[in-house]
Amino acid sequence: MPLFLDGVVAMGCAAAALVFLRFWRESDDRVAFAFALALGIFAIDYTLLGLVPIADERRAYVFVPRLLGFAAILWGIVEKHRTMGRRR
């Protein structure tokens, strides 16, 4: 059952990443690109969790891709606020 749920979460993250990627292409909004990038990283992370038999969330290497994903979201938010400050 946990393998199935990892697959479901990976598919959901990939689908959401595609939605944000499409929105980014239409609007050229960096926050949408950051969310697409982060959700793509999360999809890869959950896929690897489901495929690698030794993968366990108690191990530290599982959190490195998640850290990169959240850093991408933070980067997008900071960039959005920085560009908004220039427009004023």
C-alpha positions as CSV (number, residue, x, y, z in Angstrom):
1,M,0.0,0.0,0.0
2,P,2.8,2.6,0.7
3,L,4.2,2.0,-2.7
4,F,0.9,2.7,-4.3
5,L,0.5,5.9,-2.3
6,D,4.0,7.0,-3.3
7,G,3.0,6.5,-6.9
8,V,-0.3,8.5,-6.4
9,V,1.6,11.4,-4.7
10,A,4.2,11.3,-7.5
11,M,1.6,11.5,-10.2
12,G,-0.3,14.3,-8.4
13,C,2.9,16.3,-8.1
14,A,3.8,15.7,-11.7
15,A,0.3,16.8,-12.8
16,A,0.4,19.9,-10.7
17,A,3.9,20.7,-12.0
18,L,2.5,20.6,-15.6
19,V,-0.4,22.9,-14.7
20,F,2.1,25.4,-13.1
21,L,4.4,25.0,-16.1
22,R,1.6,25.9,-18.5
23,F,0.6,28.9,-16.4
24,W,4.2,30.0,-16.4
25,R,4.4,29.8,-20.2
26,E,1.2,31.9,-20.5
27,S,2.0,34.5,-17.9
28,D,5.8,34.5,-17.5
29,D,5.4,34.6,-13.7
30,R,8.5,33.4,-11.8
31,V,6.5,32.1,-8.9
32,A,4.6,29.7,-11.2
33,F,7.9,28.5,-12.6
34,A,9.3,28.0,-9.1
35,F,6.2,25.9,-8.1
36,A,6.5,23.9,-11.3
37,L,10.2,23.2,-10.6
38,A,9.5,22.3,-7.0
39,L,6.6,20.0,-7.8
40,G,8.7,18.3,-10.5
41,I,11.4,17.7,-7.9
42,F,8.9,16.4,-5.4
43,A,7.5,14.0,-8.1
44,I,11.0,12.6,-8.8
45,D,11.6,12.3,-5.0
46,Y,8.4,10.3,-4.4
47,T,9.1,8.1,-7.5
48,L,12.5,7.3,-6.1
49,L,11.0,6.5,-2.7
50,G,8.6,4.0,-4.4
51,L,11.3,2.4,-6.6
52,V,14.3,2.1,-4.3
53,P,13.7,-0.7,-1.7
54,I,16.0,0.8,0.8
55,A,14.4,4.2,0.7
56,D,13.1,5.2,4.0
57,E,12.0,8.6,5.1
58,R,14.1,8.3,8.3
59,R,17.2,8.6,6.1
60,A,18.7,12.0,5.5
61,Y,19.2,11.7,1.7
62,V,15.5,11.6,1.2
63,F,15.2,15.2,2.4
64,V,17.8,16.7,0.1
65,P,15.5,16.9,-3.0
66,R,12.7,18.2,-0.8
67,L,15.0,20.9,0.5
68,L,15.8,21.8,-3.1
69,G,12.1,22.0,-3.9
70,F,11.3,24.3,-1.0
71,A,14.4,26.4,-1.8
72,A,13.0,26.8,-5.3
73,I,9.7,28.0,-4.0
74,L,11.4,30.4,-1.6
75,W,13.6,31.7,-4.6
76,G,10.4,32.3,-6.6
77,I,8.7,34.3,-3.9
78,V,11.8,36.4,-3.2
79,E,12.2,37.1,-7.0
80,K,8.6,38.0,-7.3
81,H,8.8,40.5,-4.4
82,R,12.1,41.9,-5.8
83,T,10.7,42.6,-9.2
84,M,7.5,44.1,-7.7
85,G,9.7,46.5,-5.8
86,R,11.3,47.7,-9.0
87,R,8.0,48.5,-10.7
88,R,6.9,51.0,-8.1
